[in-house]
Amino acid sequence: MRDPRSADLAPTLHWRKSSYSNQDGGDCVEVADGHPTHTPVRDSTSPATGTLLFPAPAWQAFLTTLR
């Protein structure tokens, strides 16, 4: 879900790159910690294009499914 308010949040969040990211500029995502209700996610190769906000329970379910 793209939230128009996400652009306002992006500079204040602490972003971390996927552990699968490599130094060759591969397709990667960044996730931010510390948002009270959502998990912000963005494209690490183009962070200015926007941030997706996933409800925290939905993001956790996604991670559980991946594992």
Distance bins in CASP14 RR format, pairs under 12 A and 6 or more apart:
PFRMAT RR
TARGET T0000
AUTHOR 0000-0000-0000
RMODE 2
METHOD distances of the structure
MODEL  1
1 38 0 0 0 0 1 0 0 0 0 0 0
1 39 0 0 0 0 0 1 0 0 0 0 0
1 40 0 0 0 0 0 1 0 0 0 0 0
1 41 0 0 0 0 0 1 0 0 0 0 0
1 50 0 0 0 0 0 1 0 0 0 0 0
1 51 0 0 0 0 0 1 0 0 0 0 0
1 52 1 0 0 1 0 0 0 0 0 0 0
1 53 1 0 1 0 0 0 0 0 0 0 0
1 54 1 0 0 1 0 0 0 0 0 0 0
1 55 0 0 0 0 1 0 0 0 0 0 0
1 58 0 0 0 0 1 0 0 0 0 0 0
1 59 0 0 0 0 0 1 0 0 0 0 0
2 38 0 0 0 0 0 1 0 0 0 0 0
2 40 0 0 0 0 0 1 0 0 0 0 0
2 41 0 0 0 0 0 1 0 0 0 0 0
2 42 0 0 0 0 0 1 0 0 0 0 0
2 49 0 0 0 0 0 1 0 0 0 0 0
2 50 1 0 0 1 0 0 0 0 0 0 0
2 51 1 0 0 1 0 0 0 0 0 0 0
2 52 1 0 1 0 0 0 0 0 0 0 0
2 53 1 0 0 1 0 0 0 0 0 0 0
2 54 0 0 0 0 0 1 0 0 0 0 0
3 9 0 0 0 0 1 0 0 0 0 0 0
3 10 0 0 0 0 0 1 0 0 0 0 0
3 35 0 0 0 0 0 1 0 0 0 0 0
3 37 0 0 0 0 0 1 0 0 0 0 0
3 38 1 0 0 1 0 0 0 0 0 0 0
3 39 0 0 0 0 0 1 0 0 0 0 0
3 40 0 0 0 0 1 0 0 0 0 0 0
3 41 0 0 0 0 0 1 0 0 0 0 0
3 42 0 0 0 0 0 1 0 0 0 0 0
3 50 0 0 0 0 1 0 0 0 0 0 0
3 51 1 0 0 1 0 0 0 0 0 0 0
3 52 1 0 0 1 0 0 0 0 0 0 0
3 53 1 0 1 0 0 0 0 0 0 0 0
3 54 0 0 0 0 1 0 0 0 0 0 0
3 55 0 0 0 0 0 1 0 0 0 0 0
4 50 0 0 0 0 1 0 0 0 0 0 0
4 51 0 0 0 0 0 1 0 0 0 0 0
4 52 0 0 0 0 0 1 0 0 0 0 0
4 53 0 0 0 0 0 1 0 0 0 0 0
5 12 0 0 0 0 0 1 0 0 0 0 0
5 35 0 0 0 0 0 1 0 0 0 0 0
5 37 0 0 0 0 0 1 0 0 0 0 0
5 38 0 0 0 0 0 1 0 0 0 0 0
5 40 0 0 0 0 0 1 0 0 0 0 0
5 50 0 0 0 0 0 1 0 0 0 0 0
5 51 0 0 0 0 1 0 0 0 0 0 0
5 53 0 0 0 0 1 0 0 0 0 0 0
6 12 0 0 0 0 0 1 0 0 0 0 0
6 13 0 0 0 0 1 0 0 0 0 0 0
6 32 0 0 0 0 1 0 0 0 0 0 0
6 35 0 0 0 0 1 0 0 0 0 0 0
6 38 0 0 0 0 1 0 0 0 0 0 0
6 39 0 0 0 0 0 1 0 0 0 0 0
6 40 1 0 0 1 0 0 0 0 0 0 0
6 41 0 0 0 0 1 0 0 0 0 0 0
6 42 0 0 0 0 1 0 0 0 0 0 0
6 47 0 0 0 0 0 1 0 0 0 0 0
6 48 0 0 0 0 0 1 0 0 0 0 0
6 49 0 0 0 0 0 1 0 0 0 0 0
6 50 1 0 0 1 0 0 0 0 0 0 0
6 51 1 1 0 0 0 0 0 0 0 0 0
6 52 1 0 0 1 0 0 0 0 0 0 0
6 53 1 0 1 0 0 0 0 0 0 0 0
6 54 0 0 0 0 0 1 0 0 0 0 0
7 13 0 0 0 0 0 1 0 0 0 0 0
7 40 0 0 0 0 0 1 0 0 0 0 0
7 42 0 0 0 0 0 1 0 0 0 0 0
7 47 0 0 0 0 0 1 0 0 0 0 0
7 48 0 0 0 0 1 0 0 0 0 0 0
7 49 0 0 0 0 0 1 0 0 0 0 0
7 50 1 0 0 1 0 0 0 0 0 0 0
7 51 1 0 0 1 0 0 0 0 0 0 0
7 52 0 0 0 0 0 1 0 0 0 0 0
7 53 0 0 0 0 0 1 0 0 0 0 0
8 35 0 0 0 0 0 1 0 0 0 0 0
8 40 0 0 0 0 0 1 0 0 0 0 0
8 50 0 0 0 0 0 1 0 0 0 0 0
8 51 0 0 0 0 1 0 0 0 0 0 0
8 53 0 0 0 0 0 1 0 0 0 0 0
9 15 0 0 0 0 0 1 0 0 0 0 0
9 32 1 0 0 1 0 0 0 0 0 0 0
9 34 0 0 0 0 0 1 0 0 0 0 0
9 35 1 0 0 1 0 0 0 0 0 0 0
9 36 0 0 0 0 0 1 0 0 0 0 0
9 37 0 0 0 0 0 1 0 0 0 0 0
9 38 0 0 0 0 1 0 0 0 0 0 0
9 39 0 0 0 0 0 1 0 0 0 0 0
9 40 1 0 0 1 0 0 0 0 0 0 0
9 41 0 0 0 0 0 1 0 0 0 0 0
9 42 0 0 0 0 0 1 0 0 0 0 0
9 50 0 0 0 0 0 1 0 0 0 0 0
9 51 1 0 0 1 0 0 0 0 0 0 0
9 52 0 0 0 0 0 1 0 0 0 0 0
9 53 0 0 0 0 1 0 0 0 0 0 0
10 30 0 0 0 0 1 0 0 0 0 0 0
10 32 1 0 0 1 0 0 0 0 0 0 0
10 35 0 0 0 0 0 1 0 0 0 0 0
10 40 1 0 0 1 0 0 0 0 0 0 0
10 41 0 0 0 0 0 1 0 0 0 0 0
10 42 1 0 0 1 0 0 0 0 0 0 0
10 43 0 0 0 0 0 1 0 0 0 0 0
10 47 1 0 0 1 0 0 0 0 0 0 0
10 48 0 0 0 0 1 0 0 0 0 0 0
10 49 0 0 0 0 0 1 0 0 0 0 0
10 50 1 0 0 1 0 0 0 0 0 0 0
10 51 1 0 1 0 0 0 0 0 0 0 0
10 52 0 0 0 0 0 1 0 0 0 0 0
10 53 0 0 0 0 0 1 0 0 0 0 0
11 32 0 0 0 0 0 1 0 0 0 0 0
11 40 0 0 0 0 0 1 0 0 0 0 0
11 42 0 0 0 0 0 1 0 0 0 0 0
11 47 0 0 0 0 0 1 0 0 0 0 0
11 48 0 0 0 0 0 1 0 0 0 0 0
11 51 0 0 0 0 0 1 0 0 0 0 0
12 32 0 0 0 0 1 0 0 0 0 0 0
12 33 0 0 0 0 0 1 0 0 0 0 0
12 34 0 0 0 0 1 0 0 0 0 0 0
12 35 0 0 0 0 1 0 0 0 0 0 0
12 40 0 0 0 0 0 1 0 0 0 0 0
12 51 0 0 0 0 0 1 0 0 0 0 0
13 30 0 0 0 0 1 0 0 0 0 0 0
13 31 0 0 0 0 1 0 0 0 0 0 0
13 32 1 1 0 0 0 0 0 0 0 0 0
13 33 1 0 0 1 0 0 0 0 0 0 0
13 34 1 0 0 1 0 0 0 0 0 0 0
13 35 1 0 0 1 0 0 0 0 0 0 0
13 36 0 0 0 0 0 1 0 0 0 0 0
13 38 0 0 0 0 0 1 0 0 0 0 0
13 39 0 0 0 0 0 1 0 0 0 0 0
13 40 1 0 1 0 0 0 0 0 0 0 0
13 41 0 0 0 0 0 1 0 0 0 0 0
13 42 0 0 0 0 1 0 0 0 0 0 0
13 47 0 0 0 0 0 1 0 0 0 0 0
13 51 0 0 0 0 1 0 0 0 0 0 0
13 53 0 0 0 0 0 1 0 0 0 0 0
14 30 0 0 0 0 0 1 0 0 0 0 0
14 31 0 0 0 0 1 0 0 0 0 0 0
14 32 1 0 0 1 0 0 0 0 0 0 0
14 33 1 0 1 0 0 0 0 0 0 0 0
14 34 1 0 0 1 0 0 0 0 0 0 0
14 35 0 0 0 0 0 1 0 0 0 0 0
14 40 0 0 0 0 0 1 0 0 0 0 0
15 21 0 0 0 0 0 1 0 0 0 0 0
15 28 0 0 0 0 0 1 0 0 0 0 0
15 29 0 0 0 0 1 0 0 0 0 0 0
15 30 1 0 1 0 0 0 0 0 0 0 0
15 31 1 0 0 1 0 0 0 0 0 0 0
15 32 1 0 1 0 0 0 0 0 0 0 0
15 33 0 0 0 0 1 0 0 0 0 0 0
15 34 0 0 0 0 0 1 0 0 0 0 0
15 35 0 0 0 0 0 1 0 0 0 0 0
15 39 0 0 0 0 0 1 0 0 0 0 0
15 40 0 0 0 0 1 0 0 0 0 0 0
15 41 0 0 0 0 1 0 0 0 0 0 0
15 42 1 0 0 1 0 0 0 0 0 0 0
15 43 0 0 0 0 0 1 0 0 0 0 0
15 44 0 0 0 0 1 0 0 0 0 0 0
15 47 1 0 0 1 0 0 0 0 0 0 0
15 51 0 0 0 0 1 0 0 0 0 0 0
16 28 0 0 0 0 0 1 0 0 0 0 0
16 29 0 0 0 0 1 0 0 0 0 0 0
16 30 1 0 0 1 0 0 0 0 0 0 0
16 31 1 0 0 1 0 0 0 0 0 0 0
16 32 1 0 0 1 0 0 0 0 0 0 0
16 33 1 0 0 1 0 0 0 0 0 0 0
16 34 0 0 0 0 0 1 0 0 0 0 0
16 39 0 0 0 0 0 1 0 0 0 0 0
16 40 0 0 0 0 0 1 0 0 0 0 0
16 41 0 0 0 0 0 1 0 0 0 0 0
16 42 0 0 0 0 0 1 0 0 0 0 0
16 44 0 0 0 0 1 0 0 0 0 0 0
17 23 0 0 0 0 0 1 0 0 0 0 0
17 25 0 0 0 0 0 1 0 0 0 0 0
17 26 0 0 0 0 0 1 0 0 0 0 0
17 27 0 0 0 0 0 1 0 0 0 0 0
17 28 1 0 1 0 0 0 0 0 0 0 0
17 29 1 0 0 1 0 0 0 0 0 0 0
17 30 1 0 1 0 0 0 0 0 0 0 0
17 31 0 0 0 0 1 0 0 0 0 0 0
17 32 0 0 0 0 0 1 0 0 0 0 0
17 41 0 0 0 0 0 1 0 0 0 0 0
17 42 0 0 0 0 0 1 0 0 0 0 0
17 43 0 0 0 0 0 1 0 0 0 0 0
17 44 1 0 1 0 0 0 0 0 0 0 0
17 45 0 0 0 0 0 1 0 0 0 0 0
17 47 0 0 0 0 0 1 0 0 0 0 0
18 25 0 0 0 0 0 1 0 0 0 0 0
18 26 0 0 0 0 1 0 0 0 0 0 0
18 27 0 0 0 0 1 0 0 0 0 0 0
18 28 1 0 1 0 0 0 0 0 0 0 0
18 29 1 0 1 0 0 0 0 0 0 0 0
18 30 1 0 0 1 0 0 0 0 0 0 0
18 31 1 0 0 1 0 0 0 0 0 0 0
18 41 0 0 0 0 1 0 0 0 0 0 0
18 42 0 0 0 0 0 1 0 0 0 0 0
18 43 0 0 0 0 0 1 0 0 0 0 0
18 44 1 0 0 1 0 0 0 0 0 0 0
18 45 0 0 0 0 0 1 0 0 0 0 0
18 63 0 0 0 0 0 1 0 0 0 0 0
18 66 0 0 0 0 0 1 0 0 0 0 0
19 28 0 0 0 0 1 0 0 0 0 0 0
19 29 0 0 0 0 0 1 0 0 0 0 0
19 30 0 0 0 0 0 1 0 0 0 0 0
19 31 0 0 0 0 0 1 0 0 0 0 0
20 26 0 0 0 0 1 0 0 0 0 0 0
20 27 0 0 0 0 1 0 0 0 0 0 0
20 28 1 0 0 1 0 0 0 0 0 0 0
20 29 0 0 0 0 1 0 0 0 0 0 0
20 30 0 0 0 0 0 1 0 0 0 0 0
20 31 0 0 0 0 0 1 0 0 0 0 0
20 44 0 0 0 0 0 1 0 0 0 0 0
20 66 0 0 0 0 0 1 0 0 0 0 0
21 27 0 0 0 0 1 0 0 0 0 0 0
21 28 1 1 0 0 0 0 0 0 0 0 0
21 29 0 0 0 0 1 0 0 0 0 0 0
21 30 0 0 0 0 1 0 0 0 0 0 0
21 31 0 0 0 0 0 1 0 0 0 0 0
21 43 0 0 0 0 0 1 0 0 0 0 0
21 44 1 0 0 1 0 0 0 0 0 0 0
21 45 0 0 0 0 1 0 0 0 0 0 0
22 28 1 0 0 1 0 0 0 0 0 0 0
22 44 0 0 0 0 0 1 0 0 0 0 0
22 45 0 0 0 0 0 1 0 0 0 0 0
23 44 0 0 0 0 0 1 0 0 0 0 0
24 45 0 0 0 0 0 1 0 0 0 0 0
25 43 0 0 0 0 0 1 0 0 0 0 0
25 44 0 0 0 0 1 0 0 0 0 0 0
25 45 1 0 0 1 0 0 0 0 0 0 0
25 46 0 0 0 0 0 1 0 0 0 0 0
26 43 0 0 0 0 0 1 0 0 0 0 0
26 44 0 0 0 0 1 0 0 0 0 0 0
26 45 1 0 0 1 0 0 0 0 0 0 0
26 46 0 0 0 0 0 1 0 0 0 0 0
27 43 1 0 0 1 0 0 0 0 0 0 0
27 44 0 0 0 0 1 0 0 0 0 0 0
27 45 1 0 0 1 0 0 0 0 0 0 0
27 46 0 0 0 0 0 1 0 0 0 0 0
28 41 0 0 0 0 0 1 0 0 0 0 0
28 42 0 0 0 0 0 1 0 0 0 0 0
28 43 1 0 0 1 0 0 0 0 0 0 0
28 44 1 0 1 0 0 0 0 0 0 0 0
28 45 1 0 0 1 0 0 0 0 0 0 0
28 46 0 0 0 0 0 1 0 0 0 0 0
28 47 0 0 0 0 0 1 0 0 0 0 0
29 39 0 0 0 0 0 1 0 0 0 0 0
29 40 0 0 0 0 0 1 0 0 0 0 0
29 41 1 0 1 0 0 0 0 0 0 0 0
29 42 1 0 0 1 0 0 0 0 0 0 0
29 43 1 0 0 1 0 0 0 0 0 0 0
29 44 1 0 0 1 0 0 0 0 0 0 0
29 45 0 0 0 0 1 0 0 0 0 0 0
29 46 0 0 0 0 0 1 0 0 0 0 0
29 47 0 0 0 0 0 1 0 0 0 0 0
29 50 0 0 0 0 0 1 0 0 0 0 0
29 51 0 0 0 0 0 1 0 0 0 0 0
29 52 0 0 0 0 1 0 0 0 0 0 0
29 54 0 0 0 0 0 1 0 0 0 0 0
29 59 0 0 0 0 0 1 0 0 0 0 0
29 62 0 0 0 0 0 1 0 0 0 0 0
30 39 0 0 0 0 0 1 0 0 0 0 0
30 40 0 0 0 0 1 0 0 0 0 0 0
30 41 1 0 0 1 0 0 0 0 0 0 0
30 42 1 0 1 0 0 0 0 0 0 0 0
30 43 1 0 0 1 0 0 0 0 0 0 0
30 44 1 0 1 0 0 0 0 0 0 0 0
30 45 0 0 0 0 1 0 0 0 0 0 0
30 46 0 0 0 0 0 1 0 0 0 0 0
30 47 1 0 0 1 0 0 0 0 0 0 0
30 49 0 0 0 0 0 1 0 0 0 0 0
30 50 0 0 0 0 0 1 0 0 0 0 0
30 51 0 0 0 0 1 0 0 0 0 0 0
30 52 0 0 0 0 0 1 0 0 0 0 0
31 38 0 0 0 0 0 1 0 0 0 0 0
31 39 1 0 0 1 0 0 0 0 0 0 0
31 40 1 0 0 1 0 0 0 0 0 0 0
31 41 1 0 1 0 0 0 0 0 0 0 0
31 42 0 0 0 0 1 0 0 0 0 0 0
31 43 0 0 0 0 0 1 0 0 0 0 0
31 44 0 0 0 0 1 0 0 0 0 0 0
31 47 0 0 0 0 0 1 0 0 0 0 0
31 51 0 0 0 0 0 1 0 0 0 0 0
31 52 0 0 0 0 0 1 0 0 0 0 0
31 53 0 0 0 0 0 1 0 0 0 0 0
31 54 0 0 0 0 1 0 0 0 0 0 0
31 56 0 0 0 0 0 1 0 0 0 0 0
31 59 0 0 0 0 1 0 0 0 0 0 0
31 60 0 0 0 0 0 1 0 0 0 0 0
31 62 0 0 0 0 0 1 0 0 0 0 0
31 63 0 0 0 0 1 0 0 0 0 0 0
32 38 0 0 0 0 1 0 0 0 0 0 0
32 39 1 0 0 1 0 0 0 0 0 0 0
32 40 1 0 1 0 0 0 0 0 0 0 0
32 41 1 0 0 1 0 0 0 0 0 0 0
32 42 1 0 0 1 0 0 0 0 0 0 0
32 44 0 0 0 0 0 1 0 0 0 0 0
32 47 0 0 0 0 0 1 0 0 0 0 0
32 51 1 0 0 1 0 0 0 0 0 0 0
32 52 0 0 0 0 0 1 0 0 0 0 0
32 53 0 0 0 0 1 0 0 0 0 0 0
32 54 0 0 0 0 0 1 0 0 0 0 0
32 56 0 0 0 0 0 1 0 0 0 0 0
32 59 0 0 0 0 0 1 0 0 0 0 0
33 39 0 0 0 0 1 0 0 0 0 0 0
33 40 0 0 0 0 1 0 0 0 0 0 0
33 41 0 0 0 0 0 1 0 0 0 0 0
33 56 0 0 0 0 0 1 0 0 0 0 0
33 59 0 0 0 0 0 1 0 0 0 0 0
34 40 0 0 0 0 1 0 0 0 0 0 0
34 56 0 0 0 0 0 1 0 0 0 0 0
35 41 0 0 0 0 0 1 0 0 0 0 0
35 51 0 0 0 0 1 0 0 0 0 0 0
35 52 0 0 0 0 0 1 0 0 0 0 0
35 53 1 0 0 1 0 0 0 0 0 0 0
35 54 0 0 0 0 1 0 0 0 0 0 0
35 55 0 0 0 0 0 1 0 0 0 0 0
35 56 0 0 0 0 1 0 0 0 0 0 0
35 59 0 0 0 0 0 1 0 0 0 0 0
36 53 0 0 0 0 0 1 0 0 0 0 0
36 55 0 0 0 0 0 1 0 0 0 0 0
36 56 0 0 0 0 1 0 0 0 0 0 0
37 53 0 0 0 0 1 0 0 0 0 0 0
37 54 0 0 0 0 0 1 0 0 0 0 0
37 55 1 0 0 1 0 0 0 0 0 0 0
37 56 1 0 0 1 0 0 0 0 0 0 0
37 57 0 0 0 0 1 0 0 0 0 0 0
37 58 0 0 0 0 0 1 0 0 0 0 0
37 59 0 0 0 0 0 1 0 0 0 0 0
38 51 0 0 0 0 1 0 0 0 0 0 0
38 52 0 0 0 0 1 0 0 0 0 0 0
38 53 1 0 1 0 0 0 0 0 0 0 0
38 54 1 0 0 1 0 0 0 0 0 0 0
38 55 1 0 1 0 0 0 0 0 0 0 0
38 56 1 0 0 1 0 0 0 0 0 0 0
38 57 0 0 0 0 0 1 0 0 0 0 0
38 58 0 0 0 0 1 0 0 0 0 0 0
38 59 1 0 0 1 0 0 0 0 0 0 0
38 60 0 0 0 0 0 1 0 0 0 0 0
39 51 0 0 0 0 0 1 0 0 0 0 0
39 52 0 0 0 0 1 0 0 0 0 0 0
39 53 1 0 0 1 0 0 0 0 0 0 0
39 54 1 0 1 0 0 0 0 0 0 0 0
39 55 1 0 0 1 0 0 0 0 0 0 0
39 56 1 0 1 0 0 0 0 0 0 0 0
39 57 0 0 0 0 1 0 0 0 0 0 0
39 58 0 0 0 0 1 0 0 0 0 0 0
39 59 1 1 0 0 0 0 0 0 0 0 0
39 60 0 0 0 0 1 0 0 0 0 0 0
39 61 0 0 0 0 0 1 0 0 0 0 0
39 62 0 0 0 0 1 0 0 0 0 0 0
39 63 0 0 0 0 1 0 0 0 0 0 0
40 47 0 0 0 0 0 1 0 0 0 0 0
40 50 0 0 0 0 1 0 0 0 0 0 0
40 51 1 0 1 0 0 0 0 0 0 0 0
40 52 1 0 0 1 0 0 0 0 0 0 0
40 53 1 0 1 0 0 0 0 0 0 0 0
40 54 0 0 0 0 1 0 0 0 0 0 0
40 55 0 0 0 0 0 1 0 0 0 0 0
40 56 0 0 0 0 0 1 0 0 0 0 0
40 59 0 0 0 0 1 0 0 0 0 0 0
41 47 0 0 0 0 0 1 0 0 0 0 0
41 49 0 0 0 0 0 1 0 0 0 0 0
41 50 0 0 0 0 1 0 0 0 0 0 0
41 51 1 0 0 1 0 0 0 0 0 0 0
41 52 1 0 1 0 0 0 0 0 0 0 0
41 53 1 0 0 1 0 0 0 0 0 0 0
41 54 1 0 0 1 0 0 0 0 0 0 0
41 55 0 0 0 0 0 1 0 0 0 0 0
41 56 0 0 0 0 0 1 0 0 0 0 0
41 58 0 0 0 0 0 1 0 0 0 0 0
41 59 1 0 0 1 0 0 0 0 0 0 0
41 62 0 0 0 0 1 0 0 0 0 0 0
41 63 0 0 0 0 0 1 0 0 0 0 0
42 48 0 0 0 0 1 0 0 0 0 0 0
42 49 1 0 0 1 0 0 0 0 0 0 0
42 50 1 0 1 0 0 0 0 0 0 0 0
42 51 1 0 1 0 0 0 0 0 0 0 0
42 52 1 0 0 1 0 0 0 0 0 0 0
42 53 0 0 0 0 0 1 0 0 0 0 0
42 54 0 0 0 0 0 1 0 0 0 0 0
43 49 1 0 0 1 0 0 0 0 0 0 0
43 50 1 0 0 1 0 0 0 0 0 0 0
43 51 0 0 0 0 1 0 0 0 0 0 0
43 52 0 0 0 0 1 0 0 0 0 0 0
44 50 0 0 0 0 0 1 0 0 0 0 0
44 51 0 0 0 0 0 1 0 0 0 0 0
52 58 0 0 0 0 0 1 0 0 0 0 0
52 59 0 0 0 0 1 0 0 0 0 0 0
52 62 0 0 0 0 0 1 0 0 0 0 0
53 59 0 0 0 0 1 0 0 0 0 0 0
54 60 0 0 0 0 1 0 0 0 0 0 0
54 61 0 0 0 0 1 0 0 0 0 0 0
54 62 1 0 0 1 0 0 0 0 0 0 0
54 63 0 0 0 0 0 1 0 0 0 0 0
55 61 0 0 0 0 1 0 0 0 0 0 0
55 62 0 0 0 0 0 1 0 0 0 0 0
56 62 0 0 0 0 0 1 0 0 0 0 0
56 63 0 0 0 0 0 1 0 0 0 0 0
57 63 0 0 0 0 0 1 0 0 0 0 0
57 64 0 0 0 0 0 1 0 0 0 0 0
58 64 0 0 0 0 0 1 0 0 0 0 0
58 65 0 0 0 0 0 1 0 0 0 0 0
59 65 0 0 0 0 0 1 0 0 0 0 0
59 66 0 0 0 0 0 1 0 0 0 0 0
60 66 0 0 0 0 0 1 0 0 0 0 0
60 67 0 0 0 0 0 1 0 0 0 0 0
61 67 0 0 0 0 0 1 0 0 0 0 0
END
